[in-house]
Amino acid sequence: MPAPKIAIVIPVFNEEAVLPELFSRLTALFAAAPDYRWEAVLVDDGSRDGSAGLIRARAASDSRFQLVELSRNFGFQSALSAGLARTGDADAAVTMDADLQDPPEVIPALVAAWREGADIVRATRRTRSETGLRRAGFDLFHSLYGKLTDYPIEPNTGTFGLLNRSALEAFNALPERHRFFPGLRAWIGFRTADVSYDRKQRAAGQPQQSFRRLARYAMDGLFSFSYLPLRLLTYCGLFIAALGFAAAVFYALRRIIGIETAPTGYTTLVTLVLFLGGVQLVGIGVLGEYLGRIYDEVKHRPQYIVKNKK
């Protein structure tokens, strides 16, 4: 029987400063676990630095490294999907970031959990190195996501983890374009295990995910796996309608029994109009988020376009 093949899928965007150490640590991992056939699938997501050239040179000197070069920057989730679609006959696929905050040295523990019978292995963060506003945003998202979505994920998990062949095929069969990897990984089911680790600081360079992209990613996670925003609009509308009906009955009764009522003032009228208008605009915005995603889905554009593969 041939040795099990494990593919490591890594999206790369402007990570020229990190790649030499990434190559070195992956090579050390391959040498430390010779019982497996290793392959590193690095997906260049339209990098503007020398990342693609470094990966191409590495792939030329070491056949265990593979470059999948996209035609432009399609985003982390699309790049990850492009890599997972090119794992070939791998028995399992490990997904991780290129910045080495997810240490390659944890991969043997993921593989061990898979060999013990898990179909999906999630790497769960004990600690993380981010600080300040970025850290607060991550903590807020993970604390709220499980309460708001219909398919909660394990707190403090992200891309880092392992999918066996069956889970990988199920994931690759999912057709949606607005992808939230942890949510999709939870949705497909299968037997799951967790491996704890400490998330490190970046090996070099600056984070490539801007707050705008992270916010969009969080919205994809929410709107792709929850109907709660729509339900809240319904509840809000029912509540406001009940208040309006109660107020109408109250003032009608006062008029019927002859109690003088003060004329409606300008401030009251403006307050009510602004309040109801604000609720309506929020409702239109929430509907727009869902409608925009439906629009993207029905166009059936590809998630990514591969420029080159080596």
N, C-alpha and C positions, 0 to 999 in steps of 0.2 A: 504494500500500500504506500502511495506517495505521502510525503509529509504534508500536514495541513498547511494551506496557504492563507496568509493574513495580509490584507491590503490596508494601508494606513492612508486615509484620505485627508488632505490638508489644503484648504483654500488659502491662496496667497495674494495679498494686495499691498504693494509697496513695502516689502519686508526684506529689502536688500541687506540691511544691517544685521538681521537675525539669521538669515539662511545659512551662513557658514557654520554657526554653532548648531543649528537644527540638523544639518547634514551629519556633523560629527557625532551628535548624540544618537541619531537614528542608526548610524553605522555601528556604534558601540552596542546598541540594543540588538541589532541583527547578529553581531558576533557573539553576544552573550546567550542567545537562544537559537542555536543552530538546528534544533529539532523542527523548526518551522521554515516554510518558504515565505520570505518577506517581500513585500512590494510597497513602495511609497508613491502614491499618486498625488502629485502636487499640481493644483489647478491655479494657473495664473489668471486672476480676475481683472485683466486690463491694467496691470501695473504700469506706472509711468516712470519707474526707476529701472535698475538693472536686474530685477528679480527674475524675469523670464530667461535672460541670458545666463544667469547663475544656475538655474535649474536645468537649462538645456545642456550646459557644460557638464553638470553632474550626471545627467542621464546618459551622456555620451561615454563617460568613464566608468559608470556603474549601472548595469542593466536593471538593478533593483529599484532605481529611481525613474519615474515616468513624469513627463510634462504634458499637461493638458492646457493649452493656451486658448483662452476665450477671445473673441473678436473685440470686446470692449468690457467695461466694468458693468457686470450685471448684478452685483451684490453678493454678499456672503452666502445666502441661502441657495441661490442659483448655482454658484460655484461649487458648493457642497454637493448639490444634486448632480452636477456634471461629473464630479469625481466618483460618486457612488454608482453612477450609471456605467462607469468604466472600470469596475473592479473585476470584470471577467469571471473567471472560475474560482474566485477566492472563497474559501470556506467561512471567512468572517471578515468584517470590515471595521476598522477603528476610525473614528472621526475625532479630529482635534484641531485646535487653532495653530497657526504658524508661529505665534509670538513666544512660545515656550512657557506661557503661564500654565499650560497643561503639560506637566513634565512627561516626556516619553518613558521615563523610568517607571511610571505607573502602569504602562501597558501590560507587562507580564502579569500583574494582579488582575487586570481585566480579562486576559486570556485564561488565567487559572479559573476564574469564576465561570467563564464560558465552558471550559472543559468539564466543570463539575455539573453542568446541565442547564445553565441559563441560556436563553435565546437572546436576551438583551441585557447588557451590563451597563449601568449608569455610573459615571464617576461623580460622586457627591462631595462637594467642597466642605471640609471641616472649617477652614479659614480661607480668607481671600485678602489680597494685598492692596486692593483699591482703597482710596481714602477720599474724603471730601464729598462734593456733590455727586460725583460718579458713583461712589459707594452707596450714598443715601438713595440714589435712584434705583440701583440694583436691589437693595434691601426692600424698598417700597414695592417694587414690581413683584418680587417673589412672595412677599407677604400678602399681597392683594390678589394675585393671579389665581391661586387655588380657591379663593372664595368667590371669584367672579365667573369662572369658566365651568363648562359642563364636563370637561375632561381634565381634572387637575393633574399637575405634574409634581414630582418630588421636589421640595424646596432645595435651592442651592445646587441645582443641576443645570447643565448647559449642553453644549455640543459634544463634549468629551465623553466617549463611551464606545461600546462595541455592539455590532449587530451580527448575528449569525446569518447563514445563507438564506434561511426561510424568512427571517425578519427583513433582511436586505431586499429580497425580491418583493415582499409586500410593500416596503417603503417606496421602492422604485416604481411600483405600479400606481401610486397615488398621482392623480392628474393635476392637482391644483397648483397655481402659480404663486400665490401669496403664501409662502411656506414659513412655518414656525417649527423648527426641527424637534425641540423637546415635546411639543404638543402632539405632533404627528407620531413620534416614537411612542408616546403613551397611548395614542388612539389605536394603533395597530395591535396592541395587546401583547401576547406571548409571555413566557415565563421570564421574569425580570429579577436581576440581582443588583446590589449596590456595592461599590468599592469607594471608601473614603480616601480623600487626599487633601493636601494643602495647596491651594492655588498660589502660584508664585508671582513675582513681579515680571514684567516684560524683560526679556534678555537684553534688548537694545531697542532704540528708536522710540517713537511715540505711538499711542493707540491710533489705529486707522478707522475705527468706528466712531463717527461723530455723534453728538447728542441727537441730532436730527435723525440719523439712521437708526440709532437705538430706540428713539421714540416711535419711529415707523415700525420697527421690529416688534416692539411691545404692543402696538395697535394691531398688527397682524395676528399676534398671539391671542389677543382678546377677541377681535371680531371674527376670527376663523373658528373659534371654539366656544363661543358663548352667544346665546340669544338674550342675555340679561339686559343689555342696553335697550333692546326693543321692548322687553317686558317692563322696564322701568318707565319708559315713555307711556306705556299703557296705564300703569299704576298712577303716574303723575297726572295723566289726563283724567282718569276717574276721580282722583282726589280733588282736582281743581273743579271738575263738574259738580261734585258733591258739595264743595264749599259754595259754589255759585247758586246751586239749588237751595241750600240752607239759608243763604243770605236773602234770596228772593222770597222765600216763605216767611222769614223773619220780618222783613220790611212790609210785606203784604198784610201780615197779621197786625202789625202796628198801625197801618193805615185803616184796616177794617174796624179795629176797636177804638179808633179816634185818637190815638196818641200822635202828637205832632212829630214829624221827622225832619231832621235838618236837611236842607238841600245838599245835593252831592257837590262836593267842592272840587276845584281844579286839581289840587294835589292828589286827592283820592283817585280821580279819573286817570291822571297821568301815571300814577303808581300801578294801577291795574293794567293799563295798556302796556306799559314797559314790562311788567312781570309776565303777562300772557305772551307778549311778543318774544321775550327772551326764551320762554319755554318752547315756543313754536320753532324758533331758529335753532335751538339745541336739538330738537327733534328732527328738523330737516338735515342738520349736520350728521346726526347718527345714521339716518336713512341714507345719506349720501355716502358714508363710509361703506355700508353694506352694498349699495348700488354700484359704487366704483369697483368693488371687488368682483361683483357679478359681471360687470362690463369687461374687466380684464380676462375673466375666465371664458366668456363666450367668444372672444376674439381668437382664442386658440393659438396665440403666438407661442413660439418655443420659449422655454425658460432661459435659454442661453444658446449661443452659437459658438461652436468650436472653430477656432482659427487654425490651429495646428496641434498635432499630437505626436510626441516623440518619447 
